[in-house]
Amino acid sequence: MTSKITLYSDKALIEQIKVYAKEQNSSVSKIVNEFFINLLEAKKPLHQNDHKKSKITDSLLGRLEGADSDEKLYHKHLEDKYL
């Protein structure tokens, strides 16, 4: 069951979130609901939240296993890329 909620915010912020929602093919309501769900999930004790990971976390899990992760090589990569 859904219910209505009234939120008050800065007019410019509201306009920005409407544009963002449209770009994401979503609605402001869906974005706010996801925010509230994530906020409440983050407050749960870790043992209850272990099985819930984000899609991004799941996609990255295990990527560096066995990889040579030398910090100096990473800094060199950044210098080559951006300088």
PDB file of N, CA, C and O in Angstrom:
ATOM      1  N   MET A   1       0.841  -1.175   0.000  1.00  0.00           N
ATOM      2  CA  MET A   1       0.000   0.000   0.000  1.00  0.00           C
ATOM      3  C   MET A   1       0.886   1.238   0.000  1.00  0.00           C
ATOM      4  O   MET A   1       1.869   1.305   0.738  1.00  0.00           O
ATOM      5  N   THR A   2       0.543   2.199  -0.813  1.00  0.00           N
ATOM      6  CA  THR A   2       1.295   3.444  -0.843  1.00  0.00           C
ATOM      7  C   THR A   2       0.500   4.535  -0.152  1.00  0.00           C
ATOM      8  O   THR A   2      -0.720   4.456  -0.010  1.00  0.00           O
ATOM      9  N   SER A   3       1.226   5.552   0.271  1.00  0.00           N
ATOM     10  CA  SER A   3       0.618   6.685   0.945  1.00  0.00           C
ATOM     11  C   SER A   3       1.337   7.945   0.492  1.00  0.00           C
ATOM     12  O   SER A   3       2.468   7.880   0.010  1.00  0.00           O
ATOM     13  N   LYS A   4       0.698   9.064   0.641  1.00  0.00           N
ATOM     14  CA  LYS A   4       1.254  10.338   0.184  1.00  0.00           C
ATOM     15  C   LYS A   4       2.036  11.015   1.307  1.00  0.00           C
ATOM     16  O   LYS A   4       1.664  10.950   2.479  1.00  0.00           O
ATOM     17  N   ILE A   5       3.137  11.670   0.910  1.00  0.00           N
ATOM     18  CA  ILE A   5       3.949  12.440   1.853  1.00  0.00           C
ATOM     19  C   ILE A   5       4.250  13.790   1.200  1.00  0.00           C
ATOM     20  O   ILE A   5       4.460  13.865  -0.010  1.00  0.00           O
ATOM     21  N   THR A   6       4.268  14.834   1.990  1.00  0.00           N
ATOM     22  CA  THR A   6       4.591  16.165   1.486  1.00  0.00           C
ATOM     23  C   THR A   6       5.960  16.558   2.030  1.00  0.00           C
ATOM     24  O   THR A   6       6.183  16.556   3.240  1.00  0.00           O
ATOM     25  N   LEU A   7       6.858  16.890   1.136  1.00  0.00           N
ATOM     26  CA  LEU A   7       8.205  17.315   1.523  1.00  0.00           C
ATOM     27  C   LEU A   7       8.417  18.758   1.080  1.00  0.00           C
ATOM     28  O   LEU A   7       7.958  19.161   0.011  1.00  0.00           O
ATOM     29  N   TYR A   8       9.095  19.511   1.885  1.00  0.00           N
ATOM     30  CA  TYR A   8       9.423  20.882   1.543  1.00  0.00           C
ATOM     31  C   TYR A   8      10.924  20.988   1.337  1.00  0.00           C
ATOM     32  O   TYR A   8      11.708  20.479   2.139  1.00  0.00           O
ATOM     33  N   SER A   9      11.321  21.655   0.253  1.00  0.00           N
ATOM     34  CA  SER A   9      12.734  21.797  -0.046  1.00  0.00           C
ATOM     35  C   SER A   9      12.950  23.048  -0.876  1.00  0.00           C
ATOM     36  O   SER A   9      12.000  23.681  -1.335  1.00  0.00           O
ATOM     37  N   ASP A  10      14.205  23.388  -1.059  1.00  0.00           N
ATOM     38  CA  ASP A  10      14.584  24.531  -1.868  1.00  0.00           C
ATOM     39  C   ASP A  10      14.073  24.345  -3.300  1.00  0.00           C
ATOM     40  O   ASP A  10      14.203  23.263  -3.871  1.00  0.00           O
ATOM     41  N   LYS A  11      13.500  25.386  -3.868  1.00  0.00           N
ATOM     42  CA  LYS A  11      12.902  25.302  -5.206  1.00  0.00           C
ATOM     43  C   LYS A  11      13.924  24.872  -6.259  1.00  0.00           C
ATOM     44  O   LYS A  11      13.610  24.061  -7.131  1.00  0.00           O
ATOM     45  N   ALA A  12      15.130  25.404  -6.185  1.00  0.00           N
ATOM     46  CA  ALA A  12      16.172  25.045  -7.158  1.00  0.00           C
ATOM     47  C   ALA A  12      16.540  23.567  -7.034  1.00  0.00           C
ATOM     48  O   ALA A  12      16.762  22.894  -8.040  1.00  0.00           O
ATOM     49  N   LEU A  13      16.603  23.070  -5.813  1.00  0.00           N
ATOM     50  CA  LEU A  13      16.920  21.658  -5.598  1.00  0.00           C
ATOM     51  C   LEU A  13      15.820  20.766  -6.166  1.00  0.00           C
ATOM     52  O   LEU A  13      16.105  19.728  -6.764  1.00  0.00           O
ATOM     53  N   ILE A  14      14.589  21.160  -5.982  1.00  0.00           N
ATOM     54  CA  ILE A  14      13.467  20.396  -6.521  1.00  0.00           C
ATOM     55  C   ILE A  14      13.552  20.324  -8.039  1.00  0.00           C
ATOM     56  O   ILE A  14      13.338  19.261  -8.622  1.00  0.00           O
ATOM     57  N   GLU A  15      13.859  21.430  -8.672  1.00  0.00           N
ATOM     58  CA  GLU A  15      13.976  21.449 -10.139  1.00  0.00           C
ATOM     59  C   GLU A  15      15.122  20.549 -10.602  1.00  0.00           C
ATOM     60  O   GLU A  15      14.999  19.838 -11.599  1.00  0.00           O
ATOM     61  N   GLN A  16      16.233  20.586  -9.871  1.00  0.00           N
ATOM     62  CA  GLN A  16      17.378  19.746 -10.230  1.00  0.00           C
ATOM     63  C   GLN A  16      17.054  18.266 -10.102  1.00  0.00           C
ATOM     64  O   GLN A  16      17.448  17.472 -10.956  1.00  0.00           O
ATOM     65  N   ILE A  17      16.342  17.886  -9.050  1.00  0.00           N
ATOM     66  CA  ILE A  17      16.018  16.476  -8.854  1.00  0.00           C
ATOM     67  C   ILE A  17      14.995  16.012  -9.882  1.00  0.00           C
ATOM     68  O   ILE A  17      15.009  14.849 -10.283  1.00  0.00           O
ATOM     69  N   LYS A  18      14.113  16.902 -10.311  1.00  0.00           N
ATOM     70  CA  LYS A  18      13.166  16.545 -11.372  1.00  0.00           C
ATOM     71  C   LYS A  18      13.901  16.258 -12.678  1.00  0.00           C
ATOM     72  O   LYS A  18      13.581  15.298 -13.380  1.00  0.00           O
ATOM     73  N   VAL A  19      14.884  17.093 -12.999  1.00  0.00           N
ATOM     74  CA  VAL A  19      15.691  16.870 -14.201  1.00  0.00           C
ATOM     75  C   VAL A  19      16.459  15.567 -14.082  1.00  0.00           C
ATOM     76  O   VAL A  19      16.505  14.779 -15.027  1.00  0.00           O
ATOM     77  N   TYR A  20      17.066  15.338 -12.917  1.00  0.00           N
ATOM     78  CA  TYR A  20      17.814  14.103 -12.679  1.00  0.00           C
ATOM     79  C   TYR A  20      16.906  12.875 -12.839  1.00  0.00           C
ATOM     80  O   TYR A  20      17.283  11.897 -13.485  1.00  0.00           O
ATOM     81  N   ALA A  21      15.728  12.935 -12.253  1.00  0.00           N
ATOM     82  CA  ALA A  21      14.791  11.811 -12.334  1.00  0.00           C
ATOM     83  C   ALA A  21      14.424  11.531 -13.790  1.00  0.00           C
ATOM     84  O   ALA A  21      14.357  10.374 -14.205  1.00  0.00           O
ATOM     85  N   LYS A  22      14.193  12.567 -14.545  1.00  0.00           N
ATOM     86  CA  LYS A  22      13.845  12.389 -15.963  1.00  0.00           C
ATOM     87  C   LYS A  22      15.009  11.758 -16.724  1.00  0.00           C
ATOM     88  O   LYS A  22      14.801  10.871 -17.552  1.00  0.00           O
ATOM     89  N   GLU A  23      16.224  12.204 -16.449  1.00  0.00           N
ATOM     90  CA  GLU A  23      17.414  11.637 -17.095  1.00  0.00           C
ATOM     91  C   GLU A  23      17.586  10.154 -16.754  1.00  0.00           C
ATOM     92  O   GLU A  23      18.094   9.381 -17.565  1.00  0.00           O
ATOM     93  N   GLN A  24      17.164   9.768 -15.558  1.00  0.00           N
ATOM     94  CA  GLN A  24      17.302   8.389 -15.095  1.00  0.00           C
ATOM     95  C   GLN A  24      16.077   7.533 -15.446  1.00  0.00           C
ATOM     96  O   GLN A  24      15.980   6.376 -15.036  1.00  0.00           O
ATOM     97  N   ASN A  25      15.154   8.113 -16.205  1.00  0.00           N
ATOM     98  CA  ASN A  25      13.887   7.431 -16.519  1.00  0.00           C
ATOM     99  C   ASN A  25      13.211   6.937 -15.248  1.00  0.00           C
ATOM    100  O   ASN A  25      12.758   5.795 -15.167  1.00  0.00           O
ATOM    101  N   SER A  26      13.154   7.813 -14.267  1.00  0.00           N
ATOM    102  CA  SER A  26      12.593   7.485 -12.975  1.00  0.00           C
ATOM    103  C   SER A  26      11.660   8.610 -12.559  1.00  0.00           C
ATOM    104  O   SER A  26      11.336   9.490 -13.356  1.00  0.00           O
ATOM    105  N   SER A  27      11.238   8.574 -11.325  1.00  0.00           N
ATOM    106  CA  SER A  27      10.417   9.655 -10.779  1.00  0.00           C
ATOM    107  C   SER A  27      11.043  10.114  -9.466  1.00  0.00           C
ATOM    108  O   SER A  27      11.838   9.403  -8.852  1.00  0.00           O
ATOM    109  N   VAL A  28      10.667  11.311  -9.059  1.00  0.00           N
ATOM    110  CA  VAL A  28      11.166  11.830  -7.791  1.00  0.00           C
ATOM    111  C   VAL A  28      10.713  10.906  -6.653  1.00  0.00           C
ATOM    112  O   VAL A  28      11.473  10.656  -5.718  1.00  0.00           O
ATOM    113  N   SER A  29       9.507  10.413  -6.731  1.00  0.00           N
ATOM    114  CA  SER A  29       9.001   9.501  -5.692  1.00  0.00           C
ATOM    115  C   SER A  29       9.855   8.252  -5.584  1.00  0.00           C
ATOM    116  O   SER A  29      10.199   7.833  -4.479  1.00  0.00           O
ATOM    117  N   LYS A  30      10.204   7.647  -6.720  1.00  0.00           N
ATOM    118  CA  LYS A  30      11.034   6.435  -6.691  1.00  0.00           C
ATOM    119  C   LYS A  30      12.404   6.732  -6.102  1.00  0.00           C
ATOM    120  O   LYS A  30      12.931   5.941  -5.319  1.00  0.00           O
ATOM    121  N   ILE A  31      12.981   7.863  -6.473  1.00  0.00           N
ATOM    122  CA  ILE A  31      14.308   8.235  -5.968  1.00  0.00           C
ATOM    123  C   ILE A  31      14.257   8.451  -4.458  1.00  0.00           C
ATOM    124  O   ILE A  31      15.144   7.996  -3.735  1.00  0.00           O
ATOM    125  N   VAL A  32      13.235   9.137  -3.986  1.00  0.00           N
ATOM    126  CA  VAL A  32      13.091   9.380  -2.546  1.00  0.00           C
ATOM    127  C   VAL A  32      12.876   8.063  -1.809  1.00  0.00           C
ATOM    128  O   VAL A  32      13.460   7.844  -0.748  1.00  0.00           O
ATOM    129  N   ASN A  33      12.039   7.183  -2.365  1.00  0.00           N
ATOM    130  CA  ASN A  33      11.812   5.874  -1.737  1.00  0.00           C
ATOM    131  C   ASN A  33      13.102   5.072  -1.649  1.00  0.00           C
ATOM    132  O   ASN A  33      13.390   4.481  -0.608  1.00  0.00           O
ATOM    133  N   GLU A  34      13.886   5.042  -2.726  1.00  0.00           N
ATOM    134  CA  GLU A  34      15.165   4.329  -2.709  1.00  0.00           C
ATOM    135  C   GLU A  34      16.107   4.917  -1.669  1.00  0.00           C
ATOM    136  O   GLU A  34      16.813   4.184  -0.977  1.00  0.00           O
ATOM    137  N   PHE A  35      16.115   6.242  -1.563  1.00  0.00           N
ATOM    138  CA  PHE A  35      16.954   6.901  -0.557  1.00  0.00           C
ATOM    139  C   PHE A  35      16.561   6.455   0.849  1.00  0.00           C
ATOM    140  O   PHE A  35      17.422   6.105   1.656  1.00  0.00           O
ATOM    141  N   PHE A  36      15.262   6.469   1.138  1.00  0.00           N
ATOM    142  CA  PHE A  36      14.796   6.062   2.468  1.00  0.00           C
ATOM    143  C   PHE A  36      15.120   4.599   2.747  1.00  0.00           C
ATOM    144  O   PHE A  36      15.536   4.255   3.853  1.00  0.00           O
ATOM    145  N   ILE A  37      14.931   3.736   1.749  1.00  0.00           N
ATOM    146  CA  ILE A  37      15.242   2.315   1.922  1.00  0.00           C
ATOM    147  C   ILE A  37      16.725   2.137   2.220  1.00  0.00           C
ATOM    148  O   ILE A  37      17.090   1.407   3.142  1.00  0.00           O
ATOM    149  N   ASN A  38      17.590   2.804   1.439  1.00  0.00           N
ATOM    150  CA  ASN A  38      19.037   2.712   1.660  1.00  0.00           C
ATOM    151  C   ASN A  38      19.425   3.270   3.025  1.00  0.00           C
ATOM    152  O   ASN A  38      20.294   2.718   3.700  1.00  0.00           O
ATOM    153  N   LEU A  39      18.794   4.344   3.424  1.00  0.00           N
ATOM    154  CA  LEU A  39      19.072   4.951   4.730  1.00  0.00           C
ATOM    155  C   LEU A  39      18.746   3.979   5.858  1.00  0.00           C
ATOM    156  O   LEU A  39      19.532   3.817   6.792  1.00  0.00           O
ATOM    157  N   LEU A  40      17.598   3.340   5.768  1.00  0.00           N
ATOM    158  CA  LEU A  40      17.193   2.384   6.812  1.00  0.00           C
ATOM    159  C   LEU A  40      18.050   1.123   6.773  1.00  0.00           C
ATOM    160  O   LEU A  40      18.376   0.573   7.826  1.00  0.00           O
ATOM    161  N   GLU A  41      18.419   0.656   5.591  1.00  0.00           N
ATOM    162  CA  GLU A  41      19.283  -0.524   5.471  1.00  0.00           C
ATOM    163  C   GLU A  41      20.648  -0.249   6.095  1.00  0.00           C
ATOM    164  O   GLU A  41      21.227  -1.127   6.734  1.00  0.00           O
ATOM    165  N   ALA A  42      21.156   0.948   5.915  1.00  0.00           N
ATOM    166  CA  ALA A  42      22.475   1.303   6.453  1.00  0.00           C
ATOM    167  C   ALA A  42      22.467   1.327   7.976  1.00  0.00           C
ATOM    168  O   ALA A  42      23.512   1.136   8.600  1.00  0.00           O
ATOM    169  N   LYS A  43      21.317   1.557   8.580  1.00  0.00           N
ATOM    170  CA  LYS A  43      21.226   1.612  10.038  1.00  0.00           C
ATOM    171  C   LYS A  43      21.134   0.231  10.680  1.00  0.00           C
ATOM    172  O   LYS A  43      21.328   0.095  11.888  1.00  0.00           O
ATOM    173  N   LYS A  44      20.836  -0.805   9.869  1.00  0.00           N
ATOM    174  CA  LYS A  44      20.731  -2.153  10.423  1.00  0.00           C
ATOM    175  C   LYS A  44      22.101  -2.635  10.870  1.00  0.00           C
ATOM    176  O   LYS A  44      23.111  -2.271  10.267  1.00  0.00           O
ATOM    177  N   PRO A  45      22.148  -3.442  11.909  1.00  0.00           N
ATOM    178  CA  PRO A  45      23.428  -4.021  12.326  1.00  0.00           C
ATOM    179  C   PRO A  45      24.047  -4.815  11.175  1.00  0.00           C
ATOM    180  O   PRO A  45      23.332  -5.374  10.343  1.00  0.00           O
ATOM    181  N   LEU A  46      25.361  -4.860  11.134  1.00  0.00           N
ATOM    182  CA  LEU A  46      26.088  -5.466  10.028  1.00  0.00           C
ATOM    183  C   LEU A  46      25.662  -6.896   9.759  1.00  0.00           C
ATOM    184  O   LEU A  46      25.525  -7.280   8.597  1.00  0.00           O
ATOM    185  N   HIS A  47      25.447  -7.701  10.798  1.00  0.00           N
ATOM    186  CA  HIS A  47      25.100  -9.107  10.579  1.00  0.00           C
ATOM    187  C   HIS A  47      23.765  -9.273   9.859  1.00  0.00           C
ATOM    188  O   HIS A  47      23.560 -10.278   9.178  1.00  0.00           O
ATOM    189  N   GLN A  48      22.856  -8.316   9.993  1.00  0.00           N
ATOM    190  CA  GLN A  48      21.582  -8.389   9.278  1.00  0.00           C
ATOM    191  C   GLN A  48      21.725  -7.902   7.843  1.00  0.00           C
ATOM    192  O   GLN A  48      20.926  -8.266   6.979  1.00  0.00           O
ATOM    193  N   ASN A  49      22.726  -7.092   7.587  1.00  0.00           N
ATOM    194  CA  ASN A  49      22.876  -6.430   6.288  1.00  0.00           C
ATOM    195  C   ASN A  49      23.911  -7.125   5.406  1.00  0.00           C
ATOM    196  O   ASN A  49      24.120  -6.701   4.269  1.00  0.00           O
ATOM    197  N   ASP A  50      24.569  -8.187   5.901  1.00  0.00           N
ATOM    198  CA  ASP A  50      25.641  -8.849   5.160  1.00  0.00           C
ATOM    199  C   ASP A  50      25.209  -9.327   3.783  1.00  0.00           C
ATOM    200  O   ASP A  50      25.954  -9.169   2.816  1.00  0.00           O
ATOM    201  N   HIS A  51      24.044  -9.896   3.678  1.00  0.00           N
ATOM    202  CA  HIS A  51      23.619 -10.498   2.424  1.00  0.00           C
ATOM    203  C   HIS A  51      23.129  -9.474   1.399  1.00  0.00           C
ATOM    204  O   HIS A  51      22.887  -9.831   0.246  1.00  0.00           O
ATOM    205  N   LYS A  52      22.980  -8.219   1.794  1.00  0.00           N
ATOM    206  CA  LYS A  52      22.496  -7.195   0.871  1.00  0.00           C
ATOM    207  C   LYS A  52      23.659  -6.315   0.456  1.00  0.00           C
ATOM    208  O   LYS A  52      24.179  -5.531   1.250  1.00  0.00           O
ATOM    209  N   LYS A  53      24.057  -6.452  -0.792  1.00  0.00           N
ATOM    210  CA  LYS A  53      25.135  -5.637  -1.329  1.00  0.00           C
ATOM    211  C   LYS A  53      24.602  -4.888  -2.529  1.00  0.00           C
ATOM    212  O   LYS A  53      23.606  -5.290  -3.131  1.00  0.00           O
ATOM    213  N   SER A  54      25.256  -3.810  -2.874  1.00  0.00           N
ATOM    214  CA  SER A  54      24.826  -3.076  -4.050  1.00  0.00           C
ATOM    215  C   SER A  54      25.292  -3.780  -5.318  1.00  0.00           C
ATOM    216  O   SER A  54      26.202  -4.608  -5.276  1.00  0.00           O
ATOM    217  N   LYS A  55      24.672  -3.452  -6.432  1.00  0.00           N
ATOM    218  CA  LYS A  55      25.056  -4.044  -7.711  1.00  0.00           C
ATOM    219  C   LYS A  55      26.507  -3.710  -8.037  1.00  0.00           C
ATOM    220  O   LYS A  55      27.231  -4.538  -8.591  1.00  0.00           O
ATOM    221  N   ILE A  56      26.928  -2.499  -7.693  1.00  0.00           N
ATOM    222  CA  ILE A  56      28.299  -2.079  -7.965  1.00  0.00           C
ATOM    223  C   ILE A  56      29.270  -2.925  -7.149  1.00  0.00           C
ATOM    224  O   ILE A  56      30.273  -3.407  -7.676  1.00  0.00           O
ATOM    225  N   THR A  57      28.976  -3.103  -5.873  1.00  0.00           N
ATOM    226  CA  THR A  57      29.839  -3.923  -5.029  1.00  0.00           C
ATOM    227  C   THR A  57      29.933  -5.341  -5.562  1.00  0.00           C
ATOM    228  O   THR A  57      31.023  -5.908  -5.647  1.00  0.00           O
ATOM    229  N   ASP A  58      28.791  -5.913  -5.920  1.00  0.00           N
ATOM    230  CA  ASP A  58      28.789  -7.271  -6.469  1.00  0.00           C
ATOM    231  C   ASP A  58      29.624  -7.366  -7.737  1.00  0.00           C
ATOM    232  O   ASP A  58      30.323  -8.358  -7.943  1.00  0.00           O
ATOM    233  N   SER A  59      29.563  -6.344  -8.592  1.00  0.00           N
ATOM    234  CA  SER A  59      30.309  -6.394  -9.849  1.00  0.00           C
ATOM    235  C   SER A  59      31.813  -6.270  -9.627  1.00  0.00           C
ATOM    236  O   SER A  59      32.598  -6.738 -10.452  1.00  0.00           O
ATOM    237  N   LEU A  60      32.223  -5.649  -8.528  1.00  0.00           N
ATOM    238  CA  LEU A  60      33.650  -5.451  -8.261  1.00  0.00           C
ATOM    239  C   LEU A  60      34.258  -6.551  -7.399  1.00  0.00           C
ATOM    240  O   LEU A  60      35.479  -6.709  -7.353  1.00  0.00           O
ATOM    241  N   LEU A  61      33.414  -7.303  -6.724  1.00  0.00           N
ATOM    242  CA  LEU A  61      33.878  -8.323  -5.794  1.00  0.00           C
ATOM    243  C   LEU A  61      34.778  -9.339  -6.487  1.00  0.00           C
ATOM    244  O   LEU A  61      34.378  -9.966  -7.468  1.00  0.00           O
ATOM    245  N   GLY A  62      36.001  -9.500  -5.971  1.00  0.00           N
ATOM    246  CA  GLY A  62      36.933 -10.487  -6.501  1.00  0.00           C
ATOM    247  C   GLY A  62      37.750 -10.024  -7.694  1.00  0.00           C
ATOM    248  O   GLY A  62      38.576 -10.787  -8.194  1.00  0.00           O
ATOM    249  N   ARG A  63      37.552  -8.807  -8.165  1.00  0.00           N
ATOM    250  CA  ARG A  63      38.257  -8.317  -9.353  1.00  0.00           C
ATOM    251  C   ARG A  63      39.771  -8.231  -9.150  1.00  0.00           C
ATOM    252  O   ARG A  63      40.528  -8.466 -10.092  1.00  0.00           O
ATOM    253  N   LEU A  64      40.219  -7.904  -7.951  1.00  0.00           N
ATOM    254  CA  LEU A  64      41.650  -7.727  -7.704  1.00  0.00           C
ATOM    255  C   LEU A  64      42.314  -8.969  -7.131  1.00  0.00           C
ATOM    256  O   LEU A  64      43.509  -8.955  -6.835  1.00  0.00           O
ATOM    257  N   GLU A  65      41.556 -10.032  -6.974  1.00  0.00           N
ATOM    258  CA  GLU A  65      42.110 -11.250  -6.417  1.00  0.00           C
ATOM    259  C   GLU A  65      43.271 -11.740  -7.280  1.00  0.00           C
ATOM    260  O   GLU A  65      43.097 -11.984  -8.474  1.00  0.00           O
ATOM    261  N   GLY A  66      44.451 -11.884  -6.683  1.00  0.00           N
ATOM    262  CA  GLY A  66      45.624 -12.362  -7.408  1.00  0.00           C
ATOM    263  C   GLY A  66      46.264 -11.311  -8.291  1.00  0.00           C
ATOM    264  O   GLY A  66      47.255 -11.601  -8.961  1.00  0.00           O
ATOM    265  N   ALA A  67      45.731 -10.104  -8.315  1.00  0.00           N
ATOM    266  CA  ALA A  67      46.291  -9.046  -9.157  1.00  0.00           C
ATOM    267  C   ALA A  67      47.473  -8.395  -8.449  1.00  0.00           C
ATOM    268  O   ALA A  67      47.522  -8.343  -7.220  1.00  0.00           O
ATOM    269  N   ASP A  68      48.421  -7.902  -9.236  1.00  0.00           N
ATOM    270  CA  ASP A  68      49.556  -7.177  -8.690  1.00  0.00           C
ATOM    271  C   ASP A  68      49.117  -5.733  -8.484  1.00  0.00           C
ATOM    272  O   ASP A  68      49.094  -4.951  -9.434  1.00  0.00           O
ATOM    273  N   SER A  69      48.771  -5.374  -7.263  1.00  0.00           N
ATOM    274  CA  SER A  69      48.239  -4.042  -6.988  1.00  0.00           C
ATOM    275  C   SER A  69      49.299  -3.154  -6.343  1.00  0.00           C
ATOM    276  O   SER A  69      49.193  -2.795  -5.170  1.00  0.00           O
ATOM    277  N   ASP A  70      50.304  -2.809  -7.110  1.00  0.00           N
ATOM    278  CA  ASP A  70      51.377  -1.947  -6.645  1.00  0.00           C
ATOM    279  C   ASP A  70      50.922  -0.490  -6.716  1.00  0.00           C
ATOM    280  O   ASP A  70      50.527  -0.013  -7.780  1.00  0.00           O
ATOM    281  N   GLU A  71      50.977   0.207  -5.597  1.00  0.00           N
ATOM    282  CA  GLU A  71      50.518   1.585  -5.532  1.00  0.00           C
ATOM    283  C   GLU A  71      51.333   2.492  -6.451  1.00  0.00           C
ATOM    284  O   GLU A  71      50.782   3.417  -7.047  1.00  0.00           O
ATOM    285  N   LYS A  72      52.629   2.244  -6.574  1.00  0.00           N
ATOM    286  CA  LYS A  72      53.480   3.062  -7.442  1.00  0.00           C
ATOM    287  C   LYS A  72      53.053   2.934  -8.908  1.00  0.00           C
ATOM    288  O   LYS A  72      53.045   3.918  -9.647  1.00  0.00           O
ATOM    289  N   LEU A  73      52.702   1.726  -9.314  1.00  0.00           N
ATOM    290  CA  LEU A  73      52.231   1.525 -10.687  1.00  0.00           C
ATOM    291  C   LEU A  73      50.927   2.292 -10.930  1.00  0.00           C
ATOM    292  O   LEU A  73      50.716   2.842 -12.011  1.00  0.00           O
ATOM    293  N   TYR A  74      50.074   2.323  -9.938  1.00  0.00           N
ATOM    294  CA  TYR A  74      48.815   3.042 -10.062  1.00  0.00           C
ATOM    295  C   TYR A  74      49.069   4.544 -10.204  1.00  0.00           C
ATOM    296  O   TYR A  74      48.454   5.203 -11.044  1.00  0.00           O
ATOM    297  N   HIS A  75      49.971   5.082  -9.388  1.00  0.00           N
ATOM    298  CA  HIS A  75      50.302   6.501  -9.481  1.00  0.00           C
ATOM    299  C   HIS A  75      50.919   6.829 -10.838  1.00  0.00           C
ATOM    300  O   HIS A  75      50.625   7.878 -11.411  1.00  0.00           O
ATOM    301  N   LYS A  76      51.766   5.950 -11.353  1.00  0.00           N
ATOM    302  CA  LYS A  76      52.361   6.135 -12.680  1.00  0.00           C
ATOM    303  C   LYS A  76      51.262   6.141 -13.741  1.00  0.00           C
ATOM    304  O   LYS A  76      51.278   6.969 -14.652  1.00  0.00           O
ATOM    305  N   HIS A  77      50.324   5.232 -13.624  1.00  0.00           N
ATOM    306  CA  HIS A  77      49.202   5.168 -14.555  1.00  0.00           C
ATOM    307  C   HIS A  77      48.431   6.499 -14.557  1.00  0.00           C
ATOM    308  O   HIS A  77      48.095   7.023 -15.618  1.00  0.00           O
ATOM    309  N   LEU A  78      48.156   7.036 -13.365  1.00  0.00           N
ATOM    310  CA  LEU A  78      47.424   8.304 -13.266  1.00  0.00           C
ATOM    311  C   LEU A  78      48.220   9.458 -13.873  1.00  0.00           C
ATOM    312  O   LEU A  78      47.656  10.308 -14.563  1.00  0.00           O
ATOM    313  N   GLU A  79      49.519   9.489 -13.620  1.00  0.00           N
ATOM    314  CA  GLU A  79      50.358  10.532 -14.191  1.00  0.00           C
ATOM    315  C   GLU A  79      50.340  10.447 -15.718  1.00  0.00           C
ATOM    316  O   GLU A  79      50.186  11.463 -16.396  1.00  0.00           O
ATOM    317  N   ASP A  80      50.496   9.248 -16.252  1.00  0.00           N
ATOM    318  CA  ASP A  80      50.487   9.075 -17.706  1.00  0.00           C
ATOM    319  C   ASP A  80      49.146   9.483 -18.302  1.00  0.00           C
ATOM    320  O   ASP A  80      49.089  10.054 -19.392  1.00  0.00           O
ATOM    321  N   LYS A  81      48.097   9.193 -17.600  1.00  0.00           N
ATOM    322  CA  LYS A  81      46.760   9.450 -18.124  1.00  0.00           C
ATOM    323  C   LYS A  81      46.394  10.938 -18.069  1.00  0.00           C
ATOM    324  O   LYS A  81      45.797  11.460 -19.010  1.00  0.00           O
ATOM    325  N   TYR A  82      46.742  11.616 -16.985  1.00  0.00           N
ATOM    326  CA  TYR A  82      46.267  12.965 -16.788  1.00  0.00           C
ATOM    327  C   TYR A  82      47.306  14.075 -16.949  1.00  0.00           C
ATOM    328  O   TYR A  82      46.954  15.255 -16.966  1.00  0.00           O
ATOM    329  N   LEU A  83      48.573  13.709 -17.065  1.00  0.00           N
ATOM    330  CA  LEU A  83      49.607  14.752 -17.201  1.00  0.00           C
ATOM    331  C   LEU A  83      50.203  14.770 -18.580  1.00  0.00           C
ATOM    332  O   LEU A  83      51.083  15.584 -18.861  1.00  0.00           O
TER     333      LEU A  83
END
